[in-house]
């Protein structure tokens, strides 16, 4: 690996303890409508804390209207109801997060850093008029059954919407035989007709075509449509899951982009949206080896659909530290050590340039200095440190993948609320 990269990092990085670091980042963002803020793991406190702190400034100084996160719509919508004051008898924040995020990996959102930010956002919204309150929404699609439940329950409590209720019941009946386990649906999907596909598609189409009928109070219309959208795309995701990894990944990220655009449309075409997701979703896939596997992602699609001058992507990384993760899917989460990475990786180069936290800004003047291919660390909800060299580094052209990068030399695990 060329020492020129280390020299370029030393020359152009901004220490994160410099009070002006975020000022410069805000200036670079300019008038972007979509700002995507990543994370290199799903269990690092530093990433969550800094992402939240910068989002506060985007909200207060740049007028951003909502945050869209890598979480399921029904669970995260409970947080939106809380921060917007829709609940007459709200739970304490800690209890709300624990009860809303009971499914593995619960620690992603039921943790102390999210608790702090949700508390801040609720207080911020108390000072705002009803039409200027900041929203907080989930854009993932794992909530196949939860979203169908939400639609059916709403329509049953509002019997005047009989046509859509019948469509919702048909969709529910089609999916119900699989014991409310999407994995069973995935295993069975290769052997049945297109009935379930048609049912969830018809439900979404009907709700969209009749959206003016549904009450706007407490965003009931948005909640109904987004649950129908999640159910439709979740059905397609689980159907593809066991057949084609690239297809299921692309269905998921395409859904998240569709959800972002629906949220923005709800707030108005000029509304500005913050996106919180893993680096692998927000960093442009076209600048990584993911493209060789036929994968796209949110960052790439958002850039293509909005144009680069209207979007901004911020990545995160760490050299070593601790993280919350499971050793396999569904296993009890634990605090694990992240070992120091090799010199010939992006994080290794950042460490070699000086063992301090830093910010790098990429623009037309300097992108070429940072666009060589290099391994960039990514840790998900499942992690095995002893094997990370074989599967946790994504070859990337970092300055093309992101517009800015926040580096934490030694990071710390977040604290789950259930511990």
PyMOL commands that set and color helices and strands:
alter all, ss='L'
color gray80, all
select helices_A, chain A and resi 3-12+21-29+45-62+73-83+93-100+106-108+112-126+130-132+144-157+162-176+182-191+195-209+211-213+217-241+245-267+279-282+285-287+289-293+298-306+308-310+346-352+367-370+385-390+398-401
alter helices_A, ss='H'
color red, helices_A
select strands_A, chain A and resi 14-15+34-37+66-72+135-140+273-276+311-325+334-338+358-361+373-377+393-397+404-411
alter strands_A, ss='S'
color yellow, strands_A
deselect
rebuild
show_as cartoon
